[in-house]
Amino acid sequence: MGGETARTFRNPGTATVEDFDRLDLRVGRIVSAEPFPEARRPAYRLQVDFGPGGVRRSSAQLPGTYPDPAALVGRLVVAVVNFPPRRVAGFVSEVLVLGALPADGRIPLLSVDEGASPGDPIG
């Protein structure tokens, strides 16, 4: 079946276009990434620039995929910006940066080609 792997899709039920429309997905540019030793699982504290939407913070479990946090700085990423903030080990995570979840446990970030700008909506 066209590129499917042995991993099965989870079945949370059918989503509608209205469900998708409730998510505010935006392009952001990572402006800083630093180790987050207080987190239970290895993570980084990110600051992500969303242009007119300002700079927001995120906790992301990325050290296994990106051992050098400096490699993340400058990357365009996709994030959900309208989830409520979450407190992670005393740090307020304001956005969810999106990545793939392969079976090996790495989390490759979803990225955007140059030409998109921080704050651009995803649709």
N, C-alpha and C positions, 0 to 999 in steps of 0.2 A: 504494500500500500504506500505508494509515493513517499518514501523517505521516513516512514514511521520506524521507530526503534522497538526493541522488545519491551521497553517501559510502556506501561499503559497510561492512558489519560485518566485523571481523576474525573468523576462525574458529579459536579456540584449542582447539576440541573441545567435547564435551559436559561440562557441569559437573553435579554432583549436589548434592542438598540437604546432604549431608555435607561437600562442598567449601565451600559457603557457610557452614555452621556452624563451620568452622575459623577463619573471619575474625571477629575481635572488633571490630565497628563500633560506635562510640559517638558521642554528642552531646558536643561541646565548645564552650566559649565562648572566643573569642580575647581574651586579656587584654593582650597587647602585640604590636606589629608594628614592626620597624625594618629599614631597609635593610641588605643583606648584600653589601657591595661586594667581598668576597673570592670570592664565588661566580663560577663561569665564566659563567653566564647570569644576567641580572638576577633577583634573588630578595629575599625578606624572611626574616628570622628571626622566627618566631612563638613565642609562649608561649600554650598552650591549656589552659584549666582543664577538667578532667574530673570535677569534684566529688570524690566519694570516691576516684577514681583519681588525684587529684593534678594538678599542673600539669606538662605535658610540652612539649618543644620540637619545632619542625618548621621545615625549610627549604622554602619554597614559591615557585615561579616566578610570582609574581602582579603585579609592577609594570606589565606591559603592560595588565592589566585593571583594576587598582586603583592608579593613580599615587600616590595619597595613602595611605600605610600607616595613618594614623589612621582612615580610613574602615572598616578591618577590625575595629578594636577594638570589642568588645561583640557581634559577630556570633556566632550559633549556627552551627556547622559540623558536618559528618560526617567522621569520621576512622577509619582502621584503626589500632588501638592495639597489636596483637600481632605486627607485623613486627619483625624484629631492628633495633636502631639502625643508622643509616648515618652515616658521617662525610662531611661535605660541606665542603670547604675549611677543615678544622680544627674545624668545628661539628658536634656530635652531634645528628642529627635522629632523634627518638624515635618519631614518629607520622607517618602519611601522611594529610594533609588532602585530601579528595576534591573534584575539580572536573570540569566537562565539558571536552571537548577539541574545540571547533569548528574548522573548517578554517581560520579566520582567525588561529589561533595564540593567541587570548585563552584564559584559563582561568577561566571563571565558577565560583565555589565552589558546591558543593551546600550548601543551607541547610535549616534546620529552622524551622518555625513556632514562635512563642512558645507556651508550654505544655509544651514539652520542657525538661528540665533537664540541665545538664552531668553526664555520666556515664551518662545513660540509654542502654541498648543499642538498636541498630538491628536490626530484624528484619522 
